[in-house]
Amino acid sequence: MRTLINTFLFGLGLLVCSFCGLFGTTNVLFIIVDDLNDMPLHPSGKPFVPTPNFDRLAERGVSFVNAHCNDPICAPSRSSMMTGLYPQTSSLYWFEDYRQNAILGKSVTLTEHLFNNGYSVYGVGKVYHGNQDPMEFYTERGARGNIGPWPWDGRKETKRGLIPHPQQMFFYADDADPDMDYKWEHTFGPLTMVPEYAPEPANGIPGYRGWRLSGEPWRYVSDEDRDPMPDESHAAWTAKILSQKHQDKPFAIFTGFSRTHTPLYAPKKYFDQFPLDEIEVPKCYKEGDLDDCAPSLANTSLYAFRRYQMLLKHKDRPKLFKEWLQAYMACVSFIDEQVGTVLDALESSPHANNTTVILTSDHGFHVGGKESLYKQTLWDSGTRIPFIVAGLEGMPKGAVCEKPISLIDVYPTLIDLCRLPKDPHRGRSNYPLDGHSIKSLLLDPSGEWDGPDVAITALPGKDHSQHRQHIGTLYPHFSVRSKDWRYSLTSDGHEELYHYPTDPYEFTNLASIAAHADTKLNLRKQLISMRDGDNWHTLKKLPKKKLLAFELTGEVKGDAHFQLGDTSLAKVQSRKWSPIRIRVAGRRSQVWLNNRVTSDASFSTDILSGFLTCTSKNLRKIRLREI
């Protein structure tokens, strides 16, 4: 009987929400571009790339020029955005499947929430990371994201790509960086540079000439006579959906473009727009710029720095860095044209006047500043993204908002605009959304809103993107960006402080300057508050109740064995009072002592609830948060 009642109520809720959707609820066109930095905002210091279609959308609405990602890495950024929960809430900082996360796996994704509440939901390209789309919550799903076409060397194991271009194997010469990871990421060029791998029978390489896509030949005769690139197909698919009438339900279309993700291949006409001799090296580069940075953020053995160094090591190719810049700029221009295809379709569709458009990226990307050529940093080039909203009734046109927002605000904003239930995770993970609706800023960009004064970004520390060793997720760094300032706090306690009105390229770290101590302290308090979250309880001793998922901090001395019921969490030893942190969620328990990982254990099934016990009585300053 209870099941029948619940089913009836659920169906009634869908019916009510469907009717709500038909009266005054906006359609949604959400466009997200992979690895696109702030170039469409035309910032000073970076090479100028005309983006007429980004500009055209901006002229129709509001550009958020201080928008940031919450983790400058594809997978955690998208997982956070599509569940509305910070990386520090879920502990998902890296290339992990959100569906296997103890918190996110039980949460309601944005597409699911729209689908279950009266929306027709469409998706094409890269929306979630990899193959993590909840496919059952789409009315129709087009092709997945694809960063091809690819070269091929004829081997069965490489038929789907992920190999470098044969004309650029010099990148990995002995005097360059032969041990570089992800070799396929570094090559670039126009499609006219048709790859040809010569046969090498001794190495088991049959050889092949031509481009490949999804394991099949990709036809290329010329730029005018070829198969469409994946993003061109995604734009056409979106245009087709927009041309339909959609009379019964409002719709939400999620379109993910894969460029500007590497490898940077695009038609030659986009390269020709940017002659090498006319490209200016970014002004944001300065010799010795990393000298005053936090050591763990400026560790030049990490991937972002090695990619930059790799271009400069080839003294016989003095224009190589400019050639790479040209390729990135060409891909920005290519994506702008795909955006134009979609906007043309919207403007000629029946939905031109009742569709809200959001155009953004999953994170930023360095193009030489801070001696970096990648994402995965806590500087502005790594976190800052274009974020343009247009089409909402009553919003100003051609406006700019300088308040710091982030991708965490997408979910609550669409709840607000689409009139969806406000607590989507209730009854599932039971987590409140971490972000805030920006609707008030859409209507008054200079007005007040409910969100914080800073946007926070997390970055896995230690050795992120280095030889596939990802234990850095246990040592996250954090940074907050206000209107004029950035403050960063690393897991090992180092700090950075930048003032953008006087230092737009982050050349001077002011963290040790006494005159800025109050500013730093204020930003530090905000960072720690947003990093650690709410619902902490200060205790004199361990709680006398069963715990399931929780985080505990405190100080311990001597020998101590922590257990949750029958599950051993960690045995620690300390001669003096030392900070300890314990986190248990789902199938994973993690323990830190003196800010070093003591235990990181995974289990085959969820950890059962139980009483938390400790063999030592020398435990003080206890704080507990159930999660």
C-alpha positions in Angstrom: 0.0 0.0 0.0 2.8 2.4 0.9 4.5 1.8 -2.4 1.2 2.5 -4.3 0.8 5.7 -2.4 4.3 6.8 -3.0 4.0 6.0 -6.7 0.7 8.0 -6.9 2.3 11.0 -5.1 5.3 10.9 -7.3 3.2 10.8 -10.5 1.0 13.6 -9.1 4.1 15.7 -8.5 5.3 15.2 -12.0 1.9 16.2 -13.3 1.8 19.4 -11.2 5.4 20.3 -12.2 4.5 19.7 -15.9 1.6 22.1 -15.7 3.9 24.6 -13.8 6.4 24.3 -16.6 3.8 25.2 -19.2 3.0 28.5 -17.6 5.8 31.0 -17.3 8.7 28.5 -16.9 11.7 29.2 -19.2 13.3 26.8 -21.6 17.0 26.3 -21.0 19.9 26.0 -23.5 23.1 25.2 -21.5 26.3 25.2 -23.5 29.6 24.1 -21.8 33.0 24.2 -23.6 35.9 22.0 -22.5 39.1 23.6 -21.4 38.1 27.1 -22.5 39.8 29.9 -20.6 38.7 33.5 -20.3 39.8 34.5 -23.9 36.2 35.2 -25.0 36.1 37.9 -22.3 39.1 39.5 -24.2 41.2 40.0 -21.1 44.4 42.1 -21.3 47.6 40.1 -21.3 46.3 37.2 -23.4 46.3 37.0 -27.2 43.2 38.6 -28.7 40.8 36.1 -30.4 37.7 37.6 -32.1 34.6 35.7 -30.7 31.7 37.4 -32.5 29.2 34.8 -31.3 30.2 34.9 -27.6 30.0 38.7 -28.0 26.6 38.5 -29.6 25.3 36.5 -26.7 26.8 38.9 -24.2 25.1 41.8 -25.9 21.8 40.0 -25.2 22.4 39.5 -21.5 24.9 39.6 -18.6 28.5 38.6 -18.6 29.9 37.4 -15.3 33.6 38.5 -15.7 34.6 37.1 -12.3 33.2 33.6 -12.6 35.3 30.6 -11.5 35.3 26.8 -11.5 35.3 24.9 -8.2 38.0 22.5 -9.2 40.2 23.2 -12.2 40.0 19.6 -13.5 37.3 18.3 -15.9 35.7 15.4 -13.9 35.4 16.9 -10.4 34.4 20.3 -11.9 31.5 18.8 -13.8 30.5 16.4 -11.0 30.4 19.3 -8.6 28.4 21.5 -11.0 25.9 18.8 -11.9 25.2 17.8 -8.3 25.5 21.3 -6.7 28.0 20.1 -4.1 31.5 21.3 -3.5 34.5 19.0 -4.0 35.2 19.5 -0.3 31.7 18.3 0.6 32.0 15.1 -1.4 35.8 14.6 -1.2 35.8 14.1 -5.0 38.7 16.2 -6.3 40.1 14.0 -9.1 39.2 11.9 -12.1 36.8 9.7 -10.2 33.4 8.4 -11.2 30.9 10.5 -9.2 28.5 7.6 -9.2 30.9 5.6 -7.0 31.3 8.5 -4.5 29.5 7.9 -1.1 27.7 11.3 -1.3 27.4 12.2 -5.0 26.3 8.7 -5.9 23.2 9.2 -3.8 22.5 12.7 -4.9 20.1 13.9 -7.6 21.9 15.3 -10.7 20.7 18.4 -12.4 19.5 16.6 -15.5 17.6 14.1 -13.3 16.0 16.9 -11.3 14.8 18.6 -14.5 13.6 15.4 -16.1 11.7 14.3 -13.0 9.9 17.7 -12.7 8.3 18.2 -16.0 11.1 19.0 -18.4 12.1 17.4 -21.6 15.9 17.0 -21.2 18.2 16.7 -24.2 22.0 16.2 -24.2 24.8 16.0 -26.7 28.6 16.0 -26.4 30.5 16.2 -23.2 28.2 17.2 -20.3 29.2 15.0 -17.5 32.8 13.6 -17.6 33.5 10.5 -19.6 30.7 8.0 -19.7 29.1 9.2 -16.5 25.9 10.6 -17.9 22.7 9.3 -16.2 21.3 8.2 -19.5 17.8 7.3 -18.1 17.1 11.0 -17.4 17.2 12.2 -21.0 14.3 12.5 -23.3 16.8 12.2 -26.1 20.6 11.8 -26.0 22.9 12.6 -28.9 26.5 11.5 -29.4 28.9 11.6 -26.5 31.8 14.0 -26.4 34.8 13.2 -28.6 38.1 15.0 -28.9 39.0 13.5 -32.2 39.8 13.1 -35.1 43.0 11.1 -34.4 46.1 9.9 -36.0 46.5 6.1 -36.2 49.5 3.8 -36.4 47.5 0.8 -37.6 47.5 -1.2 -34.3 44.3 -2.7 -32.9 44.9 -1.2 -29.5 45.2 2.3 -30.8 42.3 2.3 -33.3 40.2 4.7 -31.1 43.0 7.3 -30.9 44.9 8.6 -27.9 48.2 8.7 -29.7 50.3 11.8 -30.8 50.7 13.1 -34.3 53.6 11.4 -36.2 55.0 14.7 -37.4 55.5 15.9 -33.8 57.2 13.0 -32.1 60.2 15.3 -31.6 58.3 16.5 -28.4 59.5 13.3 -26.7 63.1 13.2 -27.8 65.7 12.4 -25.2 66.8 16.0 -24.9 63.1 17.1 -24.4 60.9 15.2 -22.1 60.7 11.5 -23.1 59.0 10.6 -19.8 56.1 13.0 -20.4 52.6 11.6 -19.6 49.6 11.8 -21.9 51.7 12.2 -25.1 48.5 12.5 -27.2 47.6 15.8 -25.4 50.6 17.8 -26.7 50.3 17.7 -30.4 48.4 20.2 -32.5 47.9 21.5 -36.0 45.5 22.0 -38.9 43.5 19.1 -40.4 45.6 19.6 -43.6 48.5 18.0 -41.6 47.2 14.6 -42.5 48.9 12.0 -40.3 50.9 9.2 -41.8 52.5 6.6 -39.6 55.2 4.6 -41.5 55.1 0.8 -41.0 57.5 -0.6 -38.4 57.3 -4.4 -38.6 60.0 -4.8 -35.9 57.8 -2.9 -33.4 54.5 -4.4 -34.5 53.3 -1.1 -36.2 51.5 -1.8 -39.5 51.3 2.0 -40.3 48.4 4.1 -41.6 47.7 7.3 -43.4 44.7 9.4 -42.6 42.5 10.5 -39.8 40.4 8.2 -37.6 37.3 8.9 -35.4 35.7 6.4 -32.9 37.7 3.5 -34.4 36.6 4.2 -38.0 38.2 6.1 -40.9 37.4 9.8 -40.9 37.1 11.0 -44.4 39.3 14.0 -45.2 39.9 15.3 -48.8 40.1 18.9 -47.9 38.7 21.4 -45.4 35.8 21.8 -47.8 35.3 18.1 -48.5 35.4 16.0 -45.3 33.4 14.5 -42.5 32.2 16.9 -39.8 34.2 17.2 -36.6 32.4 16.0 -33.5 31.6 19.5 -32.3 30.2 20.4 -35.7 27.9 17.4 -35.4 26.9 18.4 -31.8 26.0 21.9 -33.0 23.9 20.5 -35.8 22.1 18.1 -33.5 21.3 20.9 -31.1 20.0 23.0 -33.9 17.7 20.1 -34.9 16.3 19.9 -31.4 15.8 23.7 -31.3 13.8 23.6 -34.5 11.2 21.3 -33.0 8.0 22.7 -31.5 8.1 21.3 -27.9 4.5 22.2 -27.2 3.8 19.8 -24.3 6.8 20.5 -22.0 9.5 23.1 -21.5 12.9 21.8 -22.5 16.4 21.9 -21.3 19.2 21.2 -23.8 22.7 20.5 -22.6 25.3 20.9 -25.3 28.9 20.1 -24.6 31.7 21.1 -27.0 35.0 19.2 -26.7 37.4 21.8 -28.1 39.4 23.6 -26.8 40.4 20.3 -25.2 43.7 19.0 -26.6 44.9 17.8 -29.0 44.4 21.1 -30.8 43.3 20.0 -34.2 41.0 22.2 -36.3 40.4 23.2 -39.9 43.2 25.3 -41.4 41.0 28.4 -41.9 41.0 29.0 -38.2 44.8 28.8 -38.0 45.0 31.3 -40.9 43.2 33.9 -38.9 46.2 34.2 -36.7 49.5 34.6 -38.6 52.4 33.7 -36.4 54.2 37.0 -36.8 51.2 38.8 -35.5 50.7 36.8 -32.3 51.9 38.5 -29.2 53.4 36.4 -26.4 51.1 36.8 -23.4 52.0 39.8 -21.2 51.2 37.7 -18.2 54.7 36.0 -18.5 57.6 37.3 -16.4 61.0 35.8 -15.7 61.1 34.5 -12.1 57.4 34.8 -11.6 57.2 31.6 -9.6 59.9 32.6 -7.1 57.5 34.1 -4.5 54.7 31.5 -5.0 53.8 28.8 -2.6 56.2 25.9 -3.3 53.5 23.3 -3.6 51.6 25.4 -6.2 54.7 26.3 -8.2 56.3 22.9 -8.2 57.8 22.9 -11.8 58.0 19.1 -11.9 54.2 19.0 -12.2 52.4 18.5 -15.5 51.3 22.1 -16.2 54.8 23.4 -15.9 56.4 20.5 -17.8 54.1 21.1 -20.8 55.3 24.7 -21.0 58.9 23.7 -20.6 58.5 21.1 -23.3 57.8 23.8 -25.9 60.8 25.9 -24.9 63.4 23.2 -24.9 63.4 22.9 -28.7 65.9 25.7 -29.5 65.9 24.7 -33.1 62.2 25.6 -33.3 62.0 29.2 -32.0 58.4 29.6 -33.0 57.1 26.5 -31.4 55.4 28.3 -28.5 53.7 30.7 -30.9 52.6 27.7 -33.0 51.0 26.2 -29.9 49.3 29.6 -29.1 48.1 29.8 -32.7 46.5 26.3 -32.3 44.7 27.2 -29.1 43.5 30.5 -30.6 42.3 28.6 -33.7 40.3 26.2 -31.5 38.7 29.1 -29.6 37.6 30.6 -33.0 36.3 27.2 -34.1 34.2 26.8 -31.0 32.9 30.3 -31.4 31.6 29.3 -34.8 29.8 26.3 -33.4 28.2 28.5 -30.8 27.1 30.7 -33.7 25.4 27.7 -35.3 23.4 27.0 -32.2 22.5 30.7 -31.6 21.3 31.0 -35.2 19.1 28.0 -34.7 17.7 29.4 -31.5 16.9 32.7 -33.1 15.1 31.2 -36.0 13.2 28.7 -33.8 9.8 29.1 -32.1 11.6 29.4 -28.8 13.7 32.5 -29.4 11.8 34.5 -26.8 11.3 32.0 -24.0 14.7 30.3 -23.7 17.4 31.2 -21.2 20.9 30.6 -22.6 23.9 29.8 -20.3 27.3 29.6 -21.9 30.4 28.6 -19.9 33.4 26.3 -19.5 34.3 23.6 -17.0 37.6 25.5 -15.9 40.3 27.8 -17.2 43.5 27.0 -19.1 46.9 28.6 -18.9 48.5 29.7 -22.2 52.0 30.5 -20.8 51.3 32.7 -17.7 52.8 31.4 -14.5 55.0 29.3 -16.8 52.1 26.9 -17.3 50.3 25.4 -20.2 47.4 23.5 -18.8 44.6 23.7 -16.2 45.1 22.4 -12.6 46.3 25.6 -10.9 44.8 28.0 -8.4 45.7 31.2 -10.3 43.2 33.1 -12.4 44.1 31.5 -15.7 43.3 28.1 -14.2 40.0 29.0 -12.5 38.5 31.9 -14.4 35.9 31.0 -17.0 33.5 32.8 -19.4 29.9 32.8 -17.9 27.3 34.5 -20.0 23.5 34.4 -19.5 20.9 35.7 -21.9 17.3 35.4 -22.7 15.7 35.7 -19.3 12.7 38.1 -19.3 13.4 41.4 -17.6 17.2 41.1 -17.6 19.4 43.9 -18.9 21.3 43.6 -22.1 25.0 44.0 -22.6 25.5 44.2 -18.9 28.6 43.1 -16.8 28.6 41.6 -13.3 31.9 41.7 -11.4 30.7 39.8 -8.3 32.5 36.5 -7.8 30.3 33.5 -8.7 31.2 29.9 -9.6 29.9 26.8 -11.2 28.4 25.6 -7.9 25.7 28.3 -8.5 24.4 26.7 -11.7 22.2 24.1 -10.0 20.3 26.5 -7.6 20.0 29.1 -10.4 18.2 26.6 -12.7 16.0 25.5 -9.8 15.1 29.2 -9.4 14.6 29.9 -13.1 12.8 26.6 -13.9 10.7 26.6 -10.7 11.9 23.2 -9.5 11.7 21.8 -6.0 14.4 23.5 -3.9 15.9 20.6 -2.0 16.7 18.0 -4.7 18.8 15.7 -2.5 16.2 15.3 0.2 15.5 11.6 0.7 18.7 10.6 -1.2 22.0 12.0 0.0 20.1 14.6 2.1 22.7 17.3 1.4 21.6 20.9 0.9 23.0 22.5 -2.2 26.2 24.4 -1.6 25.6 27.2 -4.2 23.3 30.1 -4.5 20.9 31.3 -7.2 22.3 34.2 -9.3 18.8 35.2 -10.6 18.9 38.5 -8.6 22.2 39.3 -10.3 20.7 38.5 -13.7 18.0 41.1 -13.1 20.3 43.6 -11.4 24.0 42.8 -12.0 25.2 45.5 -9.5 22.7 44.6 -6.8 22.8 42.3 -3.8 22.5 38.5 -3.8 22.5 35.7 -1.2 25.8 34.3 -2.2 29.2 34.7 -0.5 31.7 37.5 -1.2 34.2 35.1 -2.6 34.3 32.1 -4.9 36.2 29.0 -3.7 38.2 26.6 -5.8 39.8 23.4 -4.6 42.9 21.6 -6.1 44.2 18.2 -5.3 47.7 18.7 -3.9 51.1 17.0 -3.8 51.5 15.3 -7.2 48.4 15.9 -9.3 48.8 14.9 -12.9 52.2 13.4 -12.5 52.7 9.8 -13.7 49.2 8.9 -12.8 49.9 9.0 -9.1 46.8 10.7 -7.7 47.3 10.6 -3.9 47.3 14.4 -4.1 43.5 14.2 -3.5 44.3 13.6 0.1 46.1 17.0 0.3 43.8 19.5 -1.3 44.7 23.2 -1.6 42.1 25.9 -1.6 41.8 29.4 -3.0 39.1 32.1 -2.7 38.6 34.9 -5.2 36.9 38.2 -4.3 36.2 41.1 -6.5 39.8 42.5 -6.1 41.7 39.8 -4.3 42.8 36.2 -4.4 43.9 34.3 -1.3 45.2 30.7 -1.5 46.0 28.3 1.4 47.9 25.1 0.6 47.6 21.9 2.5 51.1 22.4 3.9 50.2 25.9 5.2 51.7 28.2 2.6 49.8 31.2 1.4 49.4 33.5 -1.6 47.7 36.9 -1.8 47.2 38.9 -5.0 45.6 42.3 -5.6 44.2 42.5 -9.2 43.6 46.2 -9.6 47.4 46.8 -9.2 48.6 43.3 -10.2 46.3 41.8 -12.9 48.8 39.0 -13.8 49.5 37.9 -10.2 53.2 38.8 -10.4 53.6 39.8 -6.7 52.6 37.6 -3.8 51.6 39.9 -0.9 50.9 37.2 1.7 53.9 38.2 3.8 53.4 42.0 3.6 52.3 43.3 7.0 50.2 46.1 5.4 47.8 43.5 4.0 47.6 41.3 7.1 43.9 42.3 7.8 42.9 41.6 4.2 44.6 38.2 4.4 43.0 37.3 7.7 39.6 38.2 6.5 40.0 36.1 3.3 41.5 33.2 5.3 38.5 33.1 7.6 36.1 33.0 4.6 38.2 30.2 3.0 38.3 28.1 6.1 34.5 28.5 6.6 33.7 27.5 3.1 36.2 24.7 3.1 35.1 23.1 6.3 31.4 23.7 5.9 28.7 23.9 8.5 27.2 21.6 11.1 30.3 21.1 13.2 29.8 20.3 16.9 32.4 20.8 19.5 32.6 17.9 22.0 34.5 17.0 25.2 34.5 13.3 24.3 33.5 10.9 21.6 29.8 10.8 21.0 27.8 8.0 22.6 25.8 7.2 19.5 26.2 5.2 16.3 27.8 7.0 13.4 27.6 6.1 9.7 29.3 8.9 7.7 31.2 11.6 9.5 34.3 13.8 9.7 36.1 14.3 13.0 39.0 16.6 13.9 40.9 17.0 17.2 44.3 16.5 18.8 45.7 13.2 20.1 48.8 12.1 22.0 50.3 8.7 22.7 49.2 5.4 21.2 45.6 5.4 19.9 43.5 2.9 18.0 40.4 4.3 16.3 37.5 2.0 15.5 34.0 2.4 14.1 32.1 -0.6 15.5 34.1 -3.6 14.3 35.9 -1.6 11.6 39.4 -0.6 12.4 40.1 2.9 11.0 43.7 3.5 12.1 46.4 3.0 14.7 48.4 6.2 15.3 51.3 7.1 17.6 52.4 10.6 18.6 54.7 11.8 21.3 53.1 15.2 21.6 49.6 16.6 21.0 49.1 16.4 17.3 46.2 17.3 15.0 44.1 14.3 13.8 41.4 14.2 11.2 39.2 11.2 10.4 36.7 11.0 7.5 34.4 8.0 6.9 31.9 7.9 4.0 30.6 5.0 2.0 33.3 2.4 1.4 36.2 4.6 2.3 37.9 5.7 5.5 40.7 8.3 5.7 42.9 9.4 8.6 45.4 12.2 8.8 47.9 12.8 11.6 50.0 16.0 11.6 48.4 16.7 8.2 49.9 13.6 6.8 47.9 10.6 5.6 48.1 7.8 8.1 45.4 5.6 6.5 43.4 5.6 3.3 41.3 2.4 3.3 38.7 1.2 0.8 36.3 -1.6 1.5 34.2 -3.9 -0.7 31.0 -2.8 0.9 29.8 0.3 2.7 31.2 0.7 6.2 28.5 -0.1 8.7 27.3 2.3 11.3 28.8 1.9 14.8 30.1 3.6 17.9 33.4 5.5 17.4 35.9 4.4 19.9 39.5 5.3 20.7 41.9 3.3 23.0 43.6 6.5 24.2 42.0 9.0 26.6 44.4 11.6 25.4 42.0 13.1 22.8 41.0 16.7 23.0 39.6 19.6 21.0 37.1 17.3 19.3 34.9 18.5 16.5 32.4 16.3 14.7 30.4 16.7 11.6 28.0 14.0 10.3 27.9 13.9 6.5 
